[in-house]
Structure formats: C-alpha cells, structure tokens
Amino acid sequence: MRTFIFACVHNAGRSQMSAAFFNQLADPELARGISAGTQPAEHVHPVVVDAMREVGIDLSDAKPQKLTAELAKNAEMMVTMGCGDECPYIPGLRRDDWPLPDPKGQGIESVRQTRDQIKRRVMQLLEQEQLSRNVVPA
C-alpha cells in the first residue's frame, strides 16, 4: 500500500479536498491519501464541506490532524499546499508543492475553482503514478 500525504497549514481545506479526491479516484488496493496540517484547525471549513458535497464527497465528519514526522514516515510522497518550511523534512520522502489559494474566508465560487484545480492535479498525480481506478466513479 502506497501512502500519499496532502499537507497544508490548517488541514481544513486544500489538503482535505486533495486526500478525499485521491481516495475516491485511486485504486484502494494500491494507494491511500492522508491529509494533515502543521497547525490543524478545529474543523474543516464549512464552505469546503459544501463545495465537496456538490461533487458527492462528504467531509462533514473529517477531522483536521497534526502533520508529524511519525505520520509521514511511511509515506511515499508529500504534496504541500502553503505550509512551506513548516512541513517536516522526512529523508527519502518525495515532495511536490501545489500553489493553490487557501479557501479560508473565500466564497463558494472561489472554493469551487480551487476544488476543481485540486481534482485535476490529483487525477494527473494518479495517472503519473499509475494508481487510478479502472473505473472512475461518477
């Protein structure tokens, strides 16, 4: 099982959406996505929950969690979104950075745009890593 971590500062928006799309679109026999943040918030942003609900993904029970070296140690790759140097360095862990706008304080239309960018990036990552499901869910 290959593990991919999606990390941002508060783990309340971008990283939650990324891991949710990853887990929806990846072959569950091959890979899983985890989201975490360097300074986790109390809950996922309500506008993010609403935007994801529009595409059939329920994040209402998702809980932000702290990004630790322990959490990341068995991962293969970490995708960061705004945490920069705060994200722990893990030897051997591949990294990528997705410069996406923080949905905090944004309206639904802006969050939809970020959501759609994230889905495209996740689909590209899965294709590159050959981890896509055989049948993409509707």
Backbone as a printed PyTorch tensor [residue, N CA C, xyz], in Angstrom:
tensor([[[  0.8460,  -1.1850,   0.0000],
         [  0.0000,   0.0000,   0.0000],
         [  0.8850,   1.2400,   0.0000]],

        [[  0.6980,   2.0780,  -0.9940],
         [  1.4710,   3.3220,  -1.0940],
         [  0.6590,   4.4490,  -0.4470]],

        [[  1.3210,   5.2400,   0.3920],
         [  0.6510,   6.3240,   1.1090],
         [  1.1510,   7.6710,   0.6040]],

        [[  0.2000,   8.5590,   0.3380],
         [  0.4860,   9.9160,  -0.1180],
         [ -0.1240,  10.8650,   0.8990]],

        [[  0.6700,  11.8290,   1.3580],
         [  0.1910,  12.8050,   2.3370],
         [ -0.0380,  14.1320,   1.6320]],

        [[ -1.1650,  14.7460,   1.9420],
         [ -1.5090,  16.0730,   1.4310],
         [ -1.5180,  16.9990,   2.6340]],

        [[ -0.6420,  18.0080,   2.6010],
         [ -0.4400,  18.8430,   3.7820],
         [ -0.6210,  20.3200,   3.4770]],

        [[ -1.3260,  20.9980,   4.3810],
         [ -1.4120,  22.4540,   4.3480],
         [ -1.3370,  22.9290,   5.8020]],

        [[ -1.4850,  24.1940,   6.0240],
         [ -1.2980,  24.7190,   7.3800],
         [ -2.3910,  24.2200,   8.3300]],

        [[ -3.6520,  24.4630,   8.0050],
         [ -4.7350,  24.1780,   8.9550],
         [ -5.4490,  22.8530,   8.7300]],

        [[ -5.1530,  22.1550,   7.6370],
         [ -5.7910,  20.8830,   7.3130],
         [ -7.3140,  21.0220,   7.3510]],

        [[ -7.7780,  22.1610,   6.8460],
         [ -9.2090,  22.4460,   6.8960],
         [ -9.7870,  22.7480,   5.5220]],

        [[ -8.9760,  22.6150,   4.4710],
         [ -9.4620,  22.9550,   3.1410],
         [ -8.7600,  22.1750,   2.0570]],

        [[ -7.6790,  22.7410,   1.5360],
         [ -6.9840,  22.1690,   0.3790],
         [ -6.5430,  20.7270,   0.5920]],

        [[ -5.8980,  20.4560,   1.7040],
         [ -5.3940,  19.1020,   1.9360],
         [ -6.5320,  18.1140,   2.1400]],

        [[ -7.6130,  18.5570,   2.7690],
         [ -8.7820,  17.6820,   2.9520],
         [ -9.3980,  17.3290,   1.6040]],

        [[ -9.5520,  18.3330,   0.7270],
         [-10.1180,  18.0810,  -0.5970],
         [ -9.2060,  17.1560,  -1.3950]],

        [[ -7.9000,  17.3870,  -1.3210],
         [ -6.9380,  16.5810,  -2.0730],
         [ -6.9870,  15.1160,  -1.6640]],

        [[ -6.9430,  14.8560,  -0.3720],
         [ -6.9730,  13.4660,   0.1030],
         [ -8.3060,  12.8060,  -0.2470]],

        [[ -9.3980,  13.5590,  -0.1500],
         [-10.7130,  12.9930,  -0.4770],
         [-10.7910,  12.5980,  -1.9460]],

        [[-10.3350,  13.4750,  -2.8390],
         [-10.3240,  13.1220,  -4.2650],
         [ -9.3690,  11.9530,  -4.5200]],

        [[ -8.2030,  11.9860,  -3.8910],
         [ -7.2330,  10.9000,  -4.0700],
         [ -7.8690,   9.5650,  -3.6970]],

        [[ -8.5150,   9.5150,  -2.5400],
         [ -9.1100,   8.2610,  -2.0780],
         [-10.3150,   7.8440,  -2.9140]],

        [[-11.0010,   8.7860,  -3.5120],
         [-12.1280,   8.4610,  -4.3860],
         [-11.6400,   7.9030,  -5.7220]],

        [[-10.5370,   8.4360,  -6.2360],
         [-10.0960,   8.1210,  -7.5910],
         [ -8.9710,   7.0910,  -7.6780]],

        [[ -8.2650,   6.8730,  -6.5800],
         [ -7.1560,   5.9010,  -6.5850],
         [ -7.6960,   4.4870,  -6.4110]],

        [[ -6.9590,   3.5300,  -6.9400],
         [ -7.2750,   2.1320,  -6.6990],
         [ -6.9890,   1.8560,  -5.2200]],

        [[ -8.0050,   1.5190,  -4.4290],
         [ -7.7990,   1.3500,  -2.9820],
         [ -6.9000,   0.1710,  -2.6160]],

        [[ -6.6520,  -0.7150,  -3.5700],
         [ -5.7390,  -1.8370,  -3.3270],
         [ -4.2750,  -1.3820,  -3.4100]],

        [[ -4.0640,  -0.2200,  -4.0780],
         [ -2.6990,   0.2280,  -4.3440],
         [ -2.2480,   1.4240,  -3.5140]],

        [[ -3.1720,   2.3240,  -3.1970],
         [ -2.7420,   3.5720,  -2.5490],
         [ -3.8510,   4.1850,  -1.7170]],

        [[ -3.4100,   5.0360,  -0.7970],
         [ -4.3470,   5.8150,   0.0170],
         [ -3.7670,   7.1930,   0.2420]],

        [[ -4.6560,   8.1470,   0.4580],
         [ -4.2420,   9.5050,   0.7510],
         [ -4.6080,   9.8720,   2.1750]],

        [[ -3.7300,  10.6480,   2.8010],
         [ -3.9450,  11.1520,   4.1540],
         [ -3.7680,  12.6590,   4.0950]],

        [[ -4.5820,  13.3840,   4.8430],
         [ -4.3780,  14.8290,   4.9160],
         [ -3.9790,  15.2070,   6.3330]],

        [[ -3.1880,  16.2740,   6.4350],
         [ -2.7180,  16.7340,   7.7410],
         [ -2.2830,  18.1890,   7.6150]],

        [[ -2.1020,  18.8370,   8.7630],
         [ -1.7010,  20.2370,   8.7660],
         [ -0.6780,  20.5280,   9.8440]],

        [[  0.0910,  21.5780,   9.6290],
         [  1.1160,  21.9560,  10.5960],
         [  0.5060,  22.6370,  11.8220]],

        [[ -0.6330,  23.2970,  11.6290],
         [ -1.3590,  23.9330,  12.7270],
         [ -2.8430,  23.6170,  12.5390]],

        [[ -3.2680,  22.3830,  12.8250],
         [ -4.6270,  21.9670,  12.4930],
         [ -5.7070,  22.8390,  13.1300]],

        [[ -6.7310,  23.0950,  12.3300],
         [ -7.8900,  23.8610,  12.7900],
         [ -8.8050,  22.9430,  13.6060]],

        [[ -9.8700,  23.5350,  14.1200],
         [-10.8550,  22.7640,  14.8910],
         [-11.6940,  21.8670,  13.9850]],

        [[-11.9670,  22.3600,  12.7590],
         [-12.8440,  21.6200,  11.8450],
         [-12.5580,  22.0530,  10.4100]],

        [[-13.0890,  21.2940,   9.4730],
         [-12.9640,  21.6370,   8.0620],
         [-13.8420,  22.8600,   7.8040]],

        [[-13.3620,  23.7900,   6.9650],
         [-14.1320,  24.9870,   6.6410],
         [-15.5100,  24.5950,   6.1000]],

        [[-16.5830,  25.1890,   6.6260],
         [-17.9330,  24.8450,   6.1450],
         [-18.1090,  25.0290,   4.6330]],

        [[-17.5010,  26.0510,   4.0530],
         [-17.6360,  26.2670,   2.6090],
         [-16.9540,  25.1370,   1.8310]],

        [[-15.8940,  24.5560,   2.3770],
         [-15.2250,  23.4100,   1.7560],
         [-16.1390,  22.1880,   1.8310]],

        [[-16.7700,  21.9840,   2.9780],
         [-17.7280,  20.8810,   3.1320],
         [-18.8420,  21.0190,   2.0900]],

        [[-19.3600,  22.2420,   1.9280],
         [-20.4310,  22.4810,   0.9520],
         [-19.9530,  22.2090,  -0.4810]],

        [[-18.7780,  22.7110,  -0.8280],
         [-18.2590,  22.5440,  -2.1920],
         [-18.0060,  21.0690,  -2.5080]],

        [[-17.5310,  20.3230,  -1.5520],
         [-17.2670,  18.9030,  -1.7880],
         [-18.5700,  18.1000,  -1.8270]],

        [[-19.5300,  18.5090,  -1.0400],
         [-20.8330,  17.8360,  -1.0730],
         [-21.4440,  17.9430,  -2.4690]],

        [[-21.1840,  19.0610,  -3.1420],
         [-21.7080,  19.2520,  -4.5060],
         [-21.1950,  18.1950,  -5.4790]],

        [[-20.0230,  17.6170,  -5.2000],
         [-19.4570,  16.5900,  -6.0850],
         [-19.5430,  15.1960,  -5.4520]],

        [[-20.4130,  15.0610,  -4.4600],
         [-20.6840,  13.7510,  -3.8820],
         [-19.7000,  13.2580,  -2.8480]],

        [[-18.9130,  14.1470,  -2.2650],
         [-17.9610,  13.7570,  -1.2190],
         [-18.3410,  14.4650,   0.0720]],

        [[-18.5410,  13.6860,   1.1250],
         [-18.9590,  14.2380,   2.4150],
         [-17.7620,  14.3840,   3.3490]],

        [[-17.3990,  15.6300,   3.6380],
         [-16.3030,  15.9070,   4.5780],
         [-16.8220,  16.4110,   5.9270]],

        [[-18.1190,  16.2700,   6.1660],
         [-18.6970,  16.8330,   7.3900],
         [-18.1280,  16.1920,   8.6590]],

        [[-17.6750,  14.9560,   8.5840],
         [-17.1010,  14.2910,   9.7510],
         [-15.5740,  14.2730,   9.7480]],

        [[-14.9520,  14.8820,   8.7330],
         [-13.4880,  14.9020,   8.6600],
         [-12.9150,  15.7570,   9.7850]],

        [[-11.8300,  15.2860,  10.3750],
         [-11.1910,  15.9990,  11.4850],
         [ -9.7620,  16.3720,  11.0920]],

        [[ -9.4410,  17.6670,  11.1490],
         [ -8.0480,  18.0600,  10.9020],
         [ -7.1070,  17.3750,  11.8990]],

        [[ -5.9380,  16.9890,  11.4030],
         [ -4.9510,  16.3400,  12.2630],
         [ -3.5740,  16.9620,  12.0560]],

        [[ -2.7320,  16.8080,  13.0530],
         [ -1.3880,  17.3800,  13.0460],
         [ -0.4650,  16.5720,  12.1430]],

        [[  0.2830,  17.2810,  11.3130],
         [  1.3050,  16.6530,  10.4830],
         [  2.5410,  16.4440,  11.3420]],

        [[  2.9090,  15.2020,  11.5320],
         [  4.0820,  14.8630,  12.3280],
         [  5.0270,  14.0090,  11.4860]],

        [[  6.2640,  13.9550,  11.9170],
         [  7.2360,  13.0910,  11.2490],
         [  6.7840,  11.6400,  11.3560]],

        [[  6.1770,  11.2840,  12.4610],
         [  5.6830,   9.9200,  12.6700],
         [  4.6000,   9.5730,  11.6410]],

        [[  3.6760,  10.4980,  11.4130],
         [  2.6020,  10.2810,  10.4390],
         [  3.1710,  10.1180,   9.0300]],

        [[  4.2080,  10.8870,   8.7260],
         [  4.7720,  10.9070,   7.3760],
         [  5.8390,   9.8490,   7.1170]],

        [[  6.3110,   9.1840,   8.1510],
         [  7.4920,   8.3300,   7.9870],
         [  7.3070,   7.1730,   7.0080]],

        [[  6.1160,   6.6370,   6.8750],
         [  5.9030,   5.5110,   5.9660],
         [  5.2920,   5.9400,   4.6390]],

        [[  5.1550,   7.2390,   4.4500],
         [  4.5780,   7.7350,   3.1970],
         [  5.6270,   7.7120,   2.0910]],

        [[  5.1300,   7.6920,   0.8750],
         [  5.9990,   7.7040,  -0.2900],
         [  6.1920,   9.1250,  -0.8170]],

        [[  5.1550,   9.9440,  -0.6420],
         [  5.2100,  11.3000,  -1.1940],
         [  4.3630,  12.2260,  -0.3400]],

        [[  4.8190,  13.4870,  -0.2400],
         [  4.0320,  14.5090,   0.4380],
         [  3.8200,  15.6660,  -0.5330]],

        [[  2.5410,  16.0270,  -0.6930],
         [  2.1800,  17.1790,  -1.5070],
         [  1.8240,  18.2970,  -0.5360]],

        [[  2.5710,  19.4000,  -0.6150],
         [  2.3340,  20.5260,   0.2850],
         [  1.5500,  21.6210,  -0.4350]],

        [[  0.8010,  22.3620,   0.3550],
         [ -0.0160,  23.4600,  -0.1590],
         [  0.0370,  24.6060,   0.8350]],

        [[  1.1320,  25.3200,   0.8320],
         [  1.2010,  26.5020,   1.6770],
         [  1.8890,  26.3420,   3.0140]],

        [[  2.3320,  25.1390,   3.3830],
         [  2.9860,  25.0280,   4.6940],
         [  4.4860,  25.2620,   4.6050]],

        [[  5.0370,  25.2350,   3.4070],
         [  6.4410,  25.5950,   3.2010],
         [  7.3920,  24.9030,   4.1400]],

        [[  8.2440,  25.6850,   4.7890],
         [  9.2790,  25.1370,   5.6640],
         [  8.7200,  24.5350,   6.9470]],

        [[  7.4490,  24.8170,   7.2800],
         [  6.8560,  24.2380,   8.4850],
         [  6.6130,  22.7440,   8.3400]],

        [[  6.4540,  22.2590,   7.0940],
         [  6.2510,  20.8350,   6.8840],
         [  7.5410,  20.1090,   7.2250]],

        [[  7.4520,  19.0240,   7.9920],
         [  8.6810,  18.3380,   8.4100],
         [  9.4190,  17.7310,   7.2270]],

        [[ 10.7530,  17.7100,   7.3370],
         [ 11.5740,  17.0540,   6.3290],
         [ 11.6970,  15.5900,   6.7200]],

        [[ 11.3540,  14.7240,   5.7960],
         [ 11.4680,  13.2870,   6.0290],
         [ 12.4300,  12.7420,   4.9710]],

        [[ 13.5970,  12.2170,   5.3780],
         [ 14.5410,  11.6910,   4.3920],
         [ 13.8880,  10.6330,   3.5060]],

        [[ 14.1230,  10.7570,   2.2130],
         [ 13.6040,   9.7890,   1.2610],
         [ 12.1700,  10.0360,   0.8010]],

        [[ 11.4950,  10.9830,   1.4200],
         [ 10.1050,  11.2720,   1.0610],
         [ 10.0880,  12.2450,  -0.1140]],

        [[  9.4950,  11.8130,  -1.2260],
         [  9.3580,  12.7180,  -2.3720],
         [  8.3760,  13.8150,  -2.0050]],

        [[  8.6130,  15.0030,  -2.5770],
         [  7.7410,  16.1460,  -2.2810],
         [  7.3530,  16.8620,  -3.5580]],

        [[  6.1710,  17.4280,  -3.5170],
         [  5.7080,  18.3170,  -4.5740],
         [  4.9490,  19.4290,  -3.8660]],

        [[  4.8820,  20.5930,  -4.4880],
         [  4.1250,  21.7000,  -3.9100],
         [  3.0940,  22.1590,  -4.9240]],

        [[  1.8600,  22.2550,  -4.4790],
         [  0.7730,  22.7460,  -5.3220],
         [  0.4020,  24.1390,  -4.8340]],

        [[  0.7430,  25.1780,  -5.5800],
         [  0.4170,  26.5460,  -5.1650],
         [ -1.0540,  26.8500,  -5.4350]],

        [[ -1.8790,  26.5530,  -4.4470],
         [ -3.3270,  26.7460,  -4.5610],
         [ -3.7960,  27.7570,  -3.5300]],

        [[ -4.8200,  28.5440,  -3.8580],
         [ -5.3230,  29.5170,  -2.8950],
         [ -5.9830,  28.8540,  -1.6880]],

        [[ -5.7670,  29.4330,  -0.5340],
         [ -6.3860,  28.9530,   0.7050],
         [ -7.8760,  29.2860,   0.6620]],

        [[ -8.7480,  28.3020,   0.8650],
         [-10.1800,  28.5820,   0.8210],
         [-10.7160,  29.3320,   2.0460]],

        [[ -9.8930,  29.4860,   3.0670],
         [-10.3430,  30.1780,   4.2880],
         [-10.8360,  31.5820,   3.9420]],

        [[-12.0750,  31.8720,   4.3260],
         [-12.6520,  33.1930,   4.1050],
         [-13.1280,  33.4520,   2.6840]],

        [[-13.0270,  32.4550,   1.8150],
         [-13.4420,  32.6190,   0.4240],
         [-14.9110,  32.2470,   0.2510]],

        [[-15.5080,  32.7680,  -0.7980],
         [-16.8810,  32.4160,  -1.1380],
         [-16.9260,  31.0870,  -1.8700]],

        [[-18.1290,  30.5580,  -2.0300],
         [-18.3150,  29.2440,  -2.6360],
         [-17.7650,  29.1730,  -4.0580]],

        [[-17.9050,  30.2290,  -4.8480],
         [-17.4350,  30.1830,  -6.2340],
         [-15.9180,  30.0270,  -6.2960]],

        [[-15.2100,  30.7500,  -5.4590],
         [-13.7520,  30.6420,  -5.3910],
         [-13.3290,  29.2510,  -4.9250]],

        [[-14.0380,  28.7220,  -3.9390],
         [-13.7080,  27.3960,  -3.4140],
         [-13.9930,  26.3270,  -4.4740]],

        [[-15.0400,  26.5120,  -5.2510],
         [-15.3130,  25.5640,  -6.3490],
         [-14.1560,  25.5410,  -7.3440]],

        [[-13.6200,  26.7100,  -7.6540],
         [-12.4920,  26.7780,  -8.5930],
         [-11.2740,  26.0420,  -8.0290]],

        [[-10.9900,  26.2630,  -6.7490],
         [ -9.8730,  25.5740,  -6.1030],
         [-10.1380,  24.0700,  -6.0780]],

        [[-11.3630,  23.6830,  -5.7390],
         [-11.7380,  22.2620,  -5.7190],
         [-11.4630,  21.6120,  -7.0770]],

        [[-11.8800,  22.2840,  -8.1380],
         [-11.7190,  21.7200,  -9.4770],
         [-10.2460,  21.6420,  -9.8800]],

        [[ -9.4420,  22.6310,  -9.4660],
         [ -7.9890,  22.5790,  -9.7190],
         [ -7.3790,  21.3830,  -8.9870]],

        [[ -7.8030,  21.1910,  -7.7560],
         [ -7.2880,  20.0780,  -6.9610],
         [ -7.6370,  18.7500,  -7.6250]],

        [[ -8.8670,  18.6060,  -8.0730],
         [ -9.2610,  17.3410,  -8.7120],
         [ -8.3910,  17.0720,  -9.9400]],

        [[ -8.1550,  18.0970, -10.7510],
         [ -7.2990,  17.9170, -11.9340],
         [ -5.8860,  17.4920, -11.5340]],

        [[ -5.3420,  18.1320, -10.5130],
         [ -3.9860,  17.7910, -10.0690],
         [ -3.9300,  16.3640,  -9.5100]],

        [[ -4.9410,  15.9730,  -8.7540],
         [ -4.9830,  14.6150,  -8.2070],
         [ -5.0690,  13.6020,  -9.3460]],

        [[ -5.8870,  13.8780, -10.3440],
         [ -6.0060,  12.9650, -11.4790],
         [ -4.6680,  12.8330, -12.2150]],

        [[ -3.9540,  13.9430, -12.3730],
         [ -2.6280,  13.9020, -13.0140],
         [ -1.6530,  13.0720, -12.1820]],

        [[ -1.6640,  13.2830, -10.8700],
         [ -0.7720,  12.5300,  -9.9840],
         [ -1.0660,  11.0330, -10.0840]],

        [[ -2.3330,  10.6760, -10.0350],
         [ -2.7020,   9.2610, -10.1100],
         [ -2.2930,   8.6460, -11.4500]],

        [[ -2.4350,   9.4160, -12.5070],
         [ -2.0270,   8.9240, -13.8210],
         [ -0.5090,   8.7180, -13.8740]],

        [[  0.2420,   9.7030, -13.3760],
         [  1.7090,   9.5960, -13.3630],
         [  2.1740,   8.3940, -12.5470]],

        [[  1.5090,   8.1580, -11.4360],
         [  1.9140,   7.0840, -10.5210],
         [  1.2520,   5.7520, -10.8700]],

        [[  0.3930,   5.7500, -11.8840],
         [ -0.3390,   4.5520, -12.3150],
         [ -1.1450,   3.9450, -11.1700]],

        [[ -1.9280,   4.7880, -10.5240],
         [ -2.7080,   4.3680,  -9.3680],
         [ -4.2120,   4.5630,  -9.5300]],

        [[ -4.6510,   4.9690, -10.7120],
         [ -6.0720,   5.2360, -10.9250],
         [ -6.8790,   3.9540, -10.8730]],

        [[ -8.1280,   4.1150, -10.4390],
         [ -9.0710,   3.0020, -10.5030],
         [ -9.3060,   2.6680, -11.9580]],

        [[ -9.7200,   1.4590, -12.2220],
         [-10.0700,   1.0850, -13.5920],
         [-11.3150,   1.8090, -14.0470]],

        [[-12.2580,   2.0100, -13.1300],
         [-13.4900,   2.7220, -13.4490],
         [-13.5650,   3.9440, -12.5430]],

        [[-13.6530,   5.1190, -13.1320],
         [-13.7320,   6.3520, -12.3520],
         [-15.1660,   6.5080, -11.8640]],

        [[-15.3760,   6.7180, -10.5500],
         [-16.7380,   6.9090, -10.0610],
         [-17.3930,   8.1370, -10.6700]],

        [[-18.7110,   8.0740, -10.7670],
         [-19.4660,   9.1960, -11.3620],
         [-19.4570,  10.3930, -10.4470]]])
